[in-house]
Every structure is written in C-alpha cells, then in structure tokens.
C-alpha cells in the first residue's frame, strides 16, 4: 500500500509540474518535479534538469540529469550526455549516450555520431547513424545518405563532364589497370562530347523522375494540399507542429514518445524527443488489454500522441504507423472507439489537447 501511495504522490506531483510549466510558472514547476523525483520518479528528475538548464543553471541541470540517468531514465542519460558534451567532457558524454543507445534512444545515436565525426572518426559516425536509421530515425537516414550521394556525385561528374570510361579497359590478362588512356584513344570532344553529355543527362533525369513518381513516399504526399493521414509532407500542419512544440517546451527533450508516423517524426524533429515507432498495435483494438500493457513496458513508452484525424480517412500509402505490421494494407480509417479508448485507461493521463492532437502520459508502475 505504501508503494502504491508513493507512486500516486509522484504521479500527481509530476502532472502538477507539467501543468505549471504550461502556465508559465517554472519556479513552482521545479518544486513539483523535485517532489516527484524525491518519490522515485526518474523522469521528473529529468524534467527538473531541463528547467534548470533553460534558466542557465548547468551545474544544477547536470545534477538532476545524472540522478535521472542513474534512476534508469533514458531521457536523463540523453540529456546528461548533452550537458557534459557542452562542457567539453566528451568522454563522459559518450558513456551516457551509449547507455541511452542501449535503451533504444536513436537521438543519442545521432549525437554520438556527431561527436565521432568531429573527431574524424568517420567509420564510427557512420555506424551510429546507420543504427539510428535502421531503427527508423529519419534524421539519421538523411545524414547517412551523405556517405552514398557524395561518391555517386563524383562518379557522375567524371562520366558526364570528362566523358571518359569509369573503368579503364582490360589488358590482355583480363584485368583493369588504372592508367591514363593511351594516346591513340583520346577522350571525345566536340559533337561527340556534346552528344554523350546530353544523352547521359537525359538518362539521369529520366531515372530521377521515374524514381520519384514511382517511388516512396507516394508523389501525391509531396504536392500542396489539405491534410492527408499518413501523407508525409501533407500530414505536417499547425496542429501537429504545435503539439510537438509543446512536447519540447513542457516535457523537455529526450522523452520516449510514440504515435502515428507523422506524430513521431514531429516529436523527433520539432519536439526533440526520442521516437518510439512500435506502437501501432496500441491503436488496433477497441479496448485496452494486457498485450498493450506489455508492449508499453517492452518499448519503454512514456508518452503517446493520438491524432484524431486518423479516424477521418485511410492513410495515403496504406500505412499509418512506422513499423506497422499492416503496412500498405490499411484500407480504412481508425474507428471512433479505437481513438477514444485511451481516455478510459487507468494510468494514462491526457496532458495536452489542441482539439485535434492529444498527448497522454503513461505513468510508471501503472
């Protein structure tokens, strides 16, 4: 009974802290978060560290981030690493980011990759970003693309500008020898050069257009227009961005946030949160069950974003969620009961609602 009462006190103080932050009363919020942290809520210690960092108390922020990290908070490990890196203590930062990465934090992997890139450790940086990209982090995928597009650009430049063979001709033994072309085989010039460059440019343009129109995401998702569920660029609007901004300013960075494809992308970029992409199953049933509790525990979910517009039409490409087992096969929108069930689940507290997007907090020990 004492443990249950302690957990309830911590949860209540944590909710009070979030409310006070939203109301612009950070001093009172600090006291509420401190109370929740004293009752054992590690995420409250991380939020308190974020408030202290925001007002310039880096020493205090480090203390509370460290307490959160040592208490098992992923966001605490992520944020402690940031503060340490900013203070020039890169080795310590790396150790805490590694702990966050072991817990599945892709944002920590991005920062560790940046640290390694600054040191000139390109292979190590690529390894971090590749892991984050394979875990579904879109920012990491964009960074990783540099390692692919730069050499391709160099090869294309050689082929089109110089108009010479990419590989040298084979010798009598069938081997390529990297030597200059023989004098009797001059590089094309004049009309021959112009024709080769024009043909190569046309071919590359055709391949790029074909890849875009027939590739992923669907080209309709990239065109201007009204909101589309699962529509990538067409899914980003003021409602979603406003919710993500609230996550950053009220919750602090580095929390484990799940939701539909657009919600986790906005949480990761605008909100600076650690996205959780394996939550599609939470939306599939009409009632919360044991399997949902087990999934929340398994992925370490702290906050859940619910966009009510998922009930207005099916997703543009048939996939509403990242890592969706029903990917490309979702032919109907979510039902009203599926979207409303979260309000009746014990331990799920609705912290934010802008009329379209809602954010729920999943309390520890629920």
Buried (B, 14 or more C-beta within 10 A) or exposed (E): EEEEEBBEBBBBBBBBBBBBBBEEBBEBBBBBBBBBBBBBBBBBBBBBBBBBBEEEBBEBBBBBBBBBBBBBBBBBBBBBBBBBBEEEBBEBBBBBBBBBBEBBBBBBBBBBBBBBBEEEBEEBBBBBBBBBBEBBBBBBBEBBEEEEEEEEEEEBEEBBEEBBEEEBEEEEEEEEEEEEEEEEEEEBEEEEBEEBBEEBEEEEEEEEEEEEEEEEBBEEBEEEEEBBBBBBEBBBBEBBBBBBEBBBBBBBBBBBBBBBBBBBBBBBBBBBBBBBBBBBBBBBEEEBEEEBBEBBEEBBBBBBBBBBBBBEBBBBBBBBBBBBEBBEEBEEBBEEEBBEBBEEBEBBBEBBBEEBBBBBBBBBEB
